[in-house]
Amino acid sequence: MNDLCSLSAREALRKIRIKEISPLELVDACIARIENANHSVNAIVATCYERARDEARLAENAVMTGAELGALHGIPLGVKDLDVTKDLRTTFGSELHADWIPQFDERIIAALRAEGAIVLGKTNTPEFGAGANTTNRVYGATGNPFDITRTCGGSSGGSAVALACGMVPLATGSDTGGSLRTPASFCGITSHRGTPGLVPSDRRTIGLSTYSVQGPMARTVDDAALMLSVMAGDSSIDPLSGPVDASSFADLPAVDLSQLKVAWSTDLGVAPVDQKIAEIFRARMSTLGSSFASFTEHNPRLETALETFWIIRGVHFLASHLDAYKKTPEKLGPNVTSNVEAALEMTSSDVGWAMAEQTRLYRGFQSFFEDYDLLLCPGNAVSPFPLETLYCDEINGKKLSNYIEWLGIASAVTLTGHPVTMLPIGLDHAGLPIGVQVVGPSRHRDAYTLACAAEIEKTLQAHPSTKRPIPNWEHLAT
């Protein structure tokens, strides 16, 4: 049964379709893994096992009777607790919603279930996804599976940990300033932050923005792409949504890395990055250099990205949480409260400057890709820090200006809206996972970005120092 938990979603799907394994066997194996290891990491925080088993039996019957099967038929799924799930507790990590059991699935969950995915439970997240950690007053903290005394990042930390531990083969995530990418990098798994609007959302408060996206998390690029083929779509409910060929993700195009001109950077020219992380990243990039037509260290022009992102972040927090801040401040945690209070001090001049600056940065970033096909940069700026620490406030001996500046290596790319696939590149100096962001050359080039990442993944997997690390889940079980 433990071998089933190691299967990729693609391989599990193949085995289900040829009747080599049953959906019920796979669901039971994942549930057993959760029950054995979750007490150590606290990744899965609400469950619906009996419903999952019922759905697995129906899925098994469909296979046996030759019925039409969905793209994710019988595949267990973890759902981030920012996603609304029918008949399954949805808290957003907040005391304000601690007892809410919705009567509907939001769009992406409905789409995934319609294609046969079987929800096992909810994965932990910080309050309203704020903070790049994974701790809240409802469920507590989620530990890193490679060292449970360390953070797993956030806000999609529960999903990343569940995937790394083999509790589920697929999980949902979302990303503003790195919430898909940071936990994936800290836990040694894969994620994809897509072009805004690619995965239509019926819940984004400010729809006309690159700020927030939902996306897939998996253990391989191929699995993430398969999941994205179901999540992506064209829906008028999202003003950034548009026509998309979702099948392009199910069957990624062929890419010849030897024909590509690739740039790489340790800090994007603007982000604070720990010197040891930068050194390790530089060494890992040396294993890739011969794969491309050219491989050049070159920083894009993103010099005001961190300040711009901080201001735009404030606008979003006011839109989403100002009412709760005024009416029930005692119910809000420090991350949301501090963001709202910082935003209230911003002026309309600040906001106007940031909006214009975002456009200028985007155009400059697009010009950068006139010379390159891809940009590679670190997935995290520091090694995972102690679990009780909410954020990193100092890098290389320099105090940071706010609690999200340490995420600059990810948030700078958020501003431009370019697609980004996160890949693991082994372990850092502390024996904890480290990742690389594969940044695509323009918006809407998600299939190309994923295809390039899939080829890079093959090269990384061939080297012991850069292959995907796997935590000792048996140790977690004890």
C-alpha positions, 0 to 999 in steps of 0.5 A, a space after each residue: 500500500 505504501 508503494 501506491 503513495 509514491 505513484 505519480 498522478 499520471 502513473 496512478 491514473 494509468 494503473 486505474 484505467 488498466 485495472 491494475 489498481 482500484 481507486 479505493 485501494 489508492 484512496 485507502 493508501 493515502 488515508 493510511 499515510 495521513 493517519 500515520 504521519 500527519 500527527 507530526 506535520 499537521 498538514 491535513 486539518 479537516 477530512 471527509 474520508 467516508 465520502 472519499 471512499 464512497 466516491 472511490 467505490 463509484 469510480 471503481 465501478 465506472 472502470 469495471 463497467 467501461 464508463 467514460 472516465 474523467 481526466 483525474 478519475 479516482 485520483 486523491 486530492 488535497 484542498 487548500 483551506 482557502 478553497 470553498 468545499 461542499 460539506 467540508 469545513 472551510 475556515 480560511 485559517 480564521 476564527 471568523 469562519 472556524 465553524 463554516 461548512 459550505 453547501 457548495 464547491 467553488 469553481 476550481 473544486 467543482 471542476 476537479 471533482 467533475 473530472 474524477 478527483 476525490 477530495 480527501 481533506 483540507 490542507 493547512 494555511 495561515 489566516 486568509 493566506 497572509 504571511 508566507 508561513 502556515 500557522 493559524 489560531 484554528 489549527 496551529 502550525 504545519 511543520 516542514 517534513 524534512 525538519 518538523 521544527 522548521 517552517 514549511 513556508 506558506 501560504 500553501 504549506 499544508 498542500 506542499 507538506 502533504 505532497 512531499 509526504 505522499 499523503 496525496 498525489 495532487 493538491 490545490 494552492 494559490 499564490 500572491 507573493 509566493 504562496 505556491 512557490 515558497 512552500 514548494 521550494 521549502 518542501 521539495 515539490 513542484 507548483 505552477 503560478 500561471 498567467 492571471 486569469 488562466 485559472 478563472 476565479 469566482 472569488 477574487 476580490 479585485 479581479 483586474 490584477 496580477 496579484 492573486 492566482 490559484 494553481 496546481 501543486 504536485 510532485 512532478 511537472 507532468 502531474 502539475 500540468 495534468 491538474 492545470 488542464 482541468 483547472 484552466 478555462 475561460 469563464 466570464 466570472 473572471 475579468 482576466 479570463 480568456 480563451 485557452 486550449 486546456 488540452 495543451 497542458 495535458 499533452 505538453 509540447 516538445 522542447 529542445 533545451 539545446 536551442 534555448 537562450 537562458 538567463 539566470 540570476 541569484 537575486 533578480 537584481 533587487 531581492 535580498 538573498 542569503 549568501 549561502 543560498 546564492 552560492 548553492 544556487 550558483 553551483 546548482 546552475 552549473 549542472 544545467 549550463 551545458 543543456 542550453 544554447 547559451 546560459 548567461 547570468 543577467 539581472 532584469 530591471 526590477 529595481 522598484 519591485 519590492 516597494 511597488 508590491 508592498 503598496 499594491 498588497 496594501 490595496 488588496 488587504 484593504 479591499 478584503 479585510 478592512 471591514 473585519 478589521 473595523 468590526 471584529 479586530 479581536 478575531 484577526 491575527 497579527 499578519 492580517 492586522 499589520 497589513 491592514 494598518 500599514 495600508 491605512 497609512 498609504 496615500 493615494 499618491 503612493 497607490 497611483 505611483 505603484 500602479 504606474 510603476 507596475 506597468 513600467 516594470 512589466 514593460 521592462 521585464 518584457 524587453 528583457 525577454 527579447 534576448 532570452 527564452 527563459 529566466 531561472 532564479 532561486 525559489 527561496 531566499 533563505 533556508 527554512 527558519 524555526 517554526 515559531 518564527 512568523 517571518 524572516 526579518 534579517 538577511 546577511 546581517 541587514 534588517 528588512 523593511 517589512 515582514 514580506 521583504 524576504 519574499 522578494 525573489 518571488 513577489 517581484 515576478 508576481 508583479 509582471 504576471 509571467 508564468 512560473 514553474 517551481 522545481 526542486 534542486 536538491 538540498 541546501 547547506 542545512 540539509 533542507 530543500 531548495 528550488 528554482 523558479 523557471 520564469 516564462 518569457 511572456 504571459 499566456 506562455 504557460 504550456 511552453 513554460 511547463 514544457 521547458 520545466 519538464 525537460 529541465 526536471 529530467 536533467 535535474 533528476 539525473 544528478 544526485 545533488 539536484 534530484 527531488 528530495 524525499 522526506 523520511 515519512 516513516 520517521 515522521 510516523 514515529 
